[in-house]
Amino acid sequence: MSKLGRKLTWRISAVVIGVFALSILVNQFFLPKYYHYEMNQKVTQAMKEVESWSKRQIENDIWKLEAKYDVTIVSEQMTNNVDDLNEMLSLDLAKKQIALNRFWVTGDTLDELKNGAIVNKLYDQGKQKSSFLVSLNEKDGLLVVAGVSIANYSETAKIINEFNLMLMLFGSILVVALTGFLSRKITKPLEELKTVADQISKLEFGTVTVETRDELEDLATSINVMSDDLKTAHYTLLRRNKDLKYFMADLTHELKTPLALIKAYSMGIQDGLDDGTYMETIVKQTDHISAIIEELLRFSKMEADPLQLEKIQVRTLFDGLLANYQEMMGMDIRIKSAIGPEIVILADRAKLEMVFNNLITNAVKYATTDRIEIEWSERNDKLYFGIKNETTIRDPQILEHIWKPFYVREASRNKNFSGTGLGLAIVQTVMEQHDFDYGVDLREGWITFYLMFQKVE
């Protein structure tokens, strides 16, 4: 049994045993007094009601009060002879099956009654191990006695306490067994949760099944959700760390070539080998490095910059950007559109322009023919945009890496467009910022980059 299980078992058992012990003490010391108080209340209440009765009612209907209060009531005419009065009262009580060996109304008591007092007395019956509690009152010349027999409660309490003690011993064993079983049911899910928590601390993202239909099940559900989220975050971090290594390696390679050329041509100028083109090459390579650095700065700020959302007629925006390329591209661009220019989306205009510019230049740079196809349509209540060109890529696994910075699978076939290798990485970042779907598809020698926009009114 676990530590928590043992604590629950012994503490609950201690509480229950303590309750049993307290019950025995109460029975021993307080129950007799309470019992006497209740009996006294019976005869007192009966006698108070006698106060409102007439002498005739007392003589004829006294049985009603006896039934109501479960007491014995007798009455006799008051006389000056105390012995005769006591003898008559004893006879009346005997007729009602109340046999007393110690019962006597003294002269002093009669004097009190004549003065209007109600007198309560307790007569110990000696060997009968009982007492007779009475309340006496004088009503219109009648001595009225209401009484009730009281057992010697000390003997009864002793028997009850002995029984309670045996019950406590049996109950204690039962309580320990039951609390141990119930504690196990409570602590077992906690042990499973602790095991999962330990696994999570060791980056082993497991889950646990707890079906208790209470807060433990809610806690297990929360831990499972946390485990899944941490697992996703962990593997995302590992992937990003791996991508960062590739990114640094690619960046180093990307900068190494122009720096090597700059150094070689600078040394050529120093050695007097310049044929008039060296400086032009140095400037060109320097511009290339500057373009990479500017694009890197823009890319690094991309996620930090908040979106400036506005309503945009996306088809109109794209057509305006495409017109800037058409004269210099010399490409056969075919547009298939099933939508009008009035469809609106909510997006950051500047970042969306970067997305379209990068997709257009990517298609122009790597198309194996002069043909580019663009499609606009509605799919599943969303606006679909696709741009595709023929490609030399045949392996679909390459598409898993195509969004990575500086990933180059094909050499550019259009020398009018140079790039930094960050275009598709920027597309990915912007689309994820907007929570828009995007992707790439490879079919029958054609590669298609597609975007899915949420329309707004």
N, C-alpha and C positions, 0 to 999 in steps of 0.2 A: 504494500500500500504506500502511496506517496506521502510526503510530509504534510501536504495540505489535507489529504484524506485522514491521516491520523489526528490532526488537529481538530477537524470537524467531528470525527467520531468521539473523541474524548471530551471535547467541550460540550457537545450536544448531550452526551451521556451524563456529564456532570450536572448540567442544568436540569435534566429530567429526574435524576436521583435526588437533587436538591429539592425539587418540587415535592417528591414523595416524602422526604424527611420533614419538610415544612408542614405537610398535611398531617403527619403523625403528631407533631408538636401541637398543632392547632387543635386536633381532636382531644389531645390529652389535657390541655390547659384552658381552652376557650369554649369548646363545644358544650361541656356540662353547664357552664354559666349561661350560654346562649339558650340551651334547652330549658333551663329553669326560667329564664326571662320570657320565653314564648309561652310556657304553661301559665305563668303568672298573668300574662296579657290575656289569655283566654278567660280565666275566672274574673279578672277585673272588668273586661268588656261585658261579660255576661251580667255582672252585678250592676254595672252602670245602666244597662238596659232595663234591669229590674226597677230602677229608680223611677222610670216613666210608666210602669205598669200599676194597675189598680190591684187592690187586695184580692178581688174576685178573679182577675186574670192570673194572678200568681197561683191561686189555689186550683184553677181549672186548666190553664194552658201552659204551665211551666215546662211541659215536655217539648214545646216548640223551641224554647231557648236551649234546652239540653241538646236537641238535634243540631241546632245552628252552631253552637260553640263546642260541641263534643265534650260536655262536662256533665256532672251530676248535681242536680239542684233539689234541695228539700226545704220545707218550711214548717215551723211550729209556732203556736201561740206563745208569746213571751209570758213567763211566770216568774214569781219571786223565788221559787224553789229551783235552784241550779241543778240539783241532782236529777229531779224529775225531767227537767228540760233536756239535759244531756242524754238521759235514758231514751226519751222519745226521739231525739235526733239520731241516736245510734240505731234505733229500731227502723227509722225511716231509711237510713242509708243501707241497712242490711237488706231491706226489701228490694233495694236497687242493686243488690249483689256487691255492695261495698262493705267488706268486713274489716273493721279496724280494731286493733288492740290498744291503740293509743290515740284517743280523741276526747278532748274535754274543753268545754267553754266555761271559762272562769267568770267570777262575779265582776272582776275588774273589766273584762272584755264586754260584758253586758252593759256596764256603766258607760263605756265609750260609745257603744251602739246607741244607747238612749240619748246621748248627746249629739247624734247625727253623723257620727264617723262611720266609715267603711273600713273594716279591719281585715287584714290578710295574715294568715298564719300557716306555718309548715309543720306538720306532725310527722315525726320520724316513727316508722312502724317497726323498728328494731329488726328482729330475725326475719321478718318478711322481705328485708332488703329493699324497702320502698318507702316512700313518703306520701303524705296526703296534703296537698296544697289547697287551702280553702280561702274564700272571701266571704265575710259575714256582713249582713246589713239588716237594719230594722226598718220594716215598712208597714205602717198602719197596725202596729201591735204584733206583727209577725216577725219572727227571726228567720231570715232567709240565708241559707248556706249553699254556696256554689263551690264545688270541689272537683279536683282531678288527681288521679293517682300518678305519682312520678316514680319511675324505677330508679334504683340506686345506680346512677350513671357511671360511677367510677368502675364498677365491674364490667358494665357494657363497653365503656371506653377502652378498658384493658383488652377485651376480646377483639374489639374493632382494630385496635392498634397492632395486636399480634397478627391479625389477618392482613392489615396493611403492610406490615413488615415483610411477610411472606410474598405479598403481591409486589412489593418494591424489589425484592431480590429477583423474583421471576421477571418483573418488568425491566429491571436493569440489564439482565442478560439479553432480553429481547431487544431492548433499545440499542445496546452496543452492537448487536448483530445487524439490526435494521439500519442504523446510522452508518455502520461500516459499508453495507451494501449500497445505500443511497449516496454516500460520499464517493464511492468508487464510480458511480454513474456520473457524478458531477466532475470528479477530477480526471476521469479518463479523457473526455474531450479536451480538458485543459492541458493534459500531457501531450496529446496530439498537436495542439496549437503550439506548445513549447517546442516540440520537435520540428515543426514547420518553421517556426521563428529562428531556431538554430540553423536550419538549412539555408534560410534566406540570408542569415548573417555570414554564411560561407559561400554566398552567391550560387546556391543550389535552389532554384526557385520552384519549390513544390507547392502543392495545394492539399487541403484537408477536407474530408467530408464529415460534417457534424449535423445530425438530424435530431435536435432536441426541442425545436419549435419554441425557443426562448432567446434571451440575449446572447447565450453562447453560440447559437447558430448564426445570429447576426454578426457576432465577432468573427466567426470562422469565414463568413461570406466577405467581410471587410478585409480580412487577412488574405484571402484568395485573390480578391481584386488587387490589393496592394502587391502581392507576389507577381501577378501577371503584369501589372504596370511596371514594377521594378525590373522584371525580366525583359520587357520590351525596351525600357530605358537603358538597361545594361548592355543589351546587344546592339542597340542603336549607338551607344557610346563607343563600344568596341569597333563597330563598323566605321564610325566617324574618325576614331583614332587611326584605324587602318587607312581610311581615305586620306587623312591628314598626312600620313607618311608618304603615300603615293603622290599627294598634292605637292609636298615639299620636294620630293624627288623630281616630279615633272617640272616644277617651277625652276628648280636648279638647272635641269636640262634646258629649259626654255630660255633661261638667261645666259647659260654657259656659252651657247653657240654665238650669239651676237657679241658677247664680251670677248670671246676668242678672236672673232673677226676684227673687232675694234683694236685689240692689242696687236694683232698681226699687221694690219694696215698702218697703225701708228708707228710700229717699228720700221715698216717699209718707208714711210715718209722720213723717219729719222736717218735711215741709211741711204736716202736719196734715190729710192727706187720708184717714186710716185710717177705714174704715167699720166696724171691729171684726173684719174677716177678714184683715187684712194679716199680723198676727203669726202666725196659724194657717198661712198660706201660707209664710211664712219658715221656720217650724219644719218644715213638711212637706218643703220643698226641702232644708233642712239634713239632715234624716233620710235623704233620698234620696242626698245626697252621701256621708254617712257609710256608707250601705249599699254604695255603689260602692267606697269605699276599703277597707272590710272585706273585700268580695269579692275585690278586687284583691290584698290581702295574702294571703288564703287561696289564691288562684290562683297567686301567685308562690311560695308555700311548697310547693305541691302536689308538684312534681317533687323538691324537696330532702328532703321528709319520707319516711323509710323506711316501707315497707309493714309493717303489723302483721297478718300473715296468721293466719287461724284458719278452722276448718271452720264453714261457715254453711249452714243450710237456706234456700236463697235464695228459694224460693217463699213460705215462712212470713214471711221478712223483708219481702218486697215487699207481701204482703197486709196486714201490720201498718202499713206506711207508707201504703198506699192508703186504709185505713180512716180515717186522719186527715183526708183530703181530701173524702170522699164527702158529708158533711153540707153543707159550704159550697160544693161545686161545683155541685150540681144537674145533673149530667151523667148521660147514659145510658151506663154503662160495661158493656161485654160482654166477659166473659173466656172464652176458649177454651183449655182446658188438657188436654193428653194426658199429664201427669206428676203424680205425687203430691207431697206436701209434704216427703217424706223425702229427696229428692235434695240432695246436699251438694256445695258447691264450696269452694275454698280462696281466701280473699280478705280484704281489709281491710274490716271491717264499717263503720267510719265513712265511708270513702270510697265504698263501695258504696251506702250510704244516700244520699249526695249525688248519685250517678248517678241512682238511681231517683227521688228528689225532683225533680231538674232535668228528667227526661223527663216526669214526670207534669204538672208545672206548665207545661212547654212545650206539651204536648198540650192542656191546658185553655185556655191563653192564646190559642192560634192556631187552635183548631178552628172551622170555619165552621158547624158544627151542634153539637147537644148530644150527639152520639154519639162515643164513643171505644171502640176495640177493642183488646184485649190478648190475646196468644197465647203459650202455653208449649208447647214440644214438644221432641223429640229429633231432631237432624239430624246425620248423619255422626259419631255417637258423642259429640256435644256437645249442651249444653243451649241451646235457642234461646228468646230473649225478644224479643217485638215489641210495640210500641205505636204505633197509627196513628189518624189523624184526617183528616177532609176538610180540604182546603186550597185556597187561591186560586193557589198556585204551579203554573205549567204548564211552565216552562222547566227541563229537567233540569240545565242548566249552573249554575243557581243553587246546586245541591246541593254543588258544589265549594267554595263559600265559606261554607256554612252552619255549619261548625264554628269559624269565626274569631270571636275576641272582638268584641263590640259589633256584629256583623253583624246587621242587622235588615231583613228583606225584607217582612214583613207587620206591620201594626199589630195590637196585642193587642185581641181582642174580648171579653176578660173583665176587667173593671176591678177585680175582687177580687184579681187577681194582678199585682203589679208586679215588674219584674226589673231586673237590671244589665247584661244582654247577655252574661254570661259563662257561662251555664248549660251550653250545648252544648260550649263550650271546655273546661269542667271535665270533662264526660263523656268527651271525647276523651282528655284527659290521664290520667285515672284508668284507662281501659281500656288505654291503651298501657303504663302502668306495670305492669299485671297481665299484659300480653301476651295480652289477650283480643281477639278479633275484634269489630268493630262496623261499622255503616254506616247508610246512609239510602237509601230507595227511593221512587220516585214513580211511581204507576200510577193511571190513570183518576180523577184528582182526589183521590187519597188519598196522604198521606205517611206512611211507616213508618220509625221508628227501631228498629233491632234490635241485640241484643247476643248474643254466642256465648260461653258459659262452658264451661271444661273441668271435667268431673265428677271427683270423687274418691270413694274408698270411705269 
